[in-house]
Amino acid sequence: MSESVQGRVLRVIATARQRPVESVTPDSTFDELGIDSLDRLNLLFDLEGEFDIQIDDEQAKSVKNVREMIDGITLLVNAKQATSPAK
């Protein structure tokens, strides 16, 4: 994987919010980035497409900042890779 999960998540968020990627950090909160509940839902769709994963809506509601989002997506990506047949 050429780009880390963290880098990809930050890029997706920056693109969705039309911000320079440097302005989005793992320590950013959704409030700081101006992300409301509708924006968060749209971000989930974008991230599901980026990583080809399914994000549980109920679990996603508890995510409060970018670091939690990165951690959750990392777990999902690792779980998907663990169950994928070796090529």
N, C-alpha and C positions, 0 to 999 in steps of 0.2 A: 504494500500500500504506500503510494508515494506521499500522500497527504494524511496527517493524523486525523483521528476522529475529532479531536478538539479543533483543529484548523478548519475542518469541513463544517462543523457546527457554527463556528464563529463566522465563516464566510456566508453560510445560508442566512444567518440572522442579519448580518450586515447588508446583504443584498435585499432581503425582505424589508428592512427598515430604511433602505436607501442611504446608508451611512458608509463611511470608509471603514474597511475591516479593522483597521488599527483602533477604531473607537469602541469596538466591542471586545471585552475581555472576559475571562472566566469569572472574574469577581463582579461583573456588571449585574445589577438587578433588573428585572423586567420594568420596574418603575423608572429607573434611570434611563432606560432605552425607550420609554414611552410605549411599552407593549401592554395592551389591555387584553381582556379575555378573548375577544374576537381575533386579535392579532396572534395570540398564543395558539389558537385553534388553526389558523392559517400556517403558522410556523410548524405545527405538528405535521400537517400535510406535506409541507416542503421537506421536512426532515425524513419523513417516511419514504418519500420519493428519492431523496439523496442517498439513503442507506439501504433501500429496499427492505424495510422492516415494518412491523406493526407496533404502534405505540398505544398502550391501553389508556383510554380517555380518563378513566378514574384516577389512575396513577399519575397521569400528566397534570391533573388539577392540583396536586400537592407540590409540584415543582415551583419554586419561588425565585430561582436565579439561574444564570447561565451555567454555573458550575454543576448544579444539580442536574441540569439538562444534559450536559456533557457526560456526567457519570452514568446517568440512566441509559443514554444511547450507547455508551461504551459497553455496558452490560448486555444490551440487546444484540449488538453487533458481535460480541464475543460468543454469546449463546448461539447465534445463527451460524457462525463459523464452526463451532464445535459440533453442530448437528449436520453440517453440509458434508456430503461425501467428498473424499479426497480426490483430486484430479490428477 
